[in-house]
Amino acid sequence: MDADATTDPKFEIGHVLFIDIVGYSKLLITEQSKLLQTLREIVRGTDQFRLAEAEGKLLRLPTGDGGALVFRTTPSTPIFG
C-alpha cells in the first residue's frame, strides 16, 4: 500500500467570494477592458492576494467578466481585506 494512502486527508475551510460585472456583455469592448483592469487592480491590491501569491497558493483560471476568490481566514476577510 502507498504511504500517502494511509495518511489522513487535511481539510481547510475557505470562504468564497464570487464577483461578476453586471451588464458586462452590453458594454463596449473598451469599457469592458477598463472595468476588468479596475477589478484586477482592486483584487491584486489586497493583502490576501499578495500573501497567496507569495505562498504559491494562487490559482488563476479564466472566468470572463467575473472571478472567485477564496479566503482561508475569517468570513469577514473579503469585506475588510
Helices and strands as residue ranges (DSSP letters): G 3-6, E 15-20, G 24-26, H 29-44, H 47-54, E 66-71, H 77-80
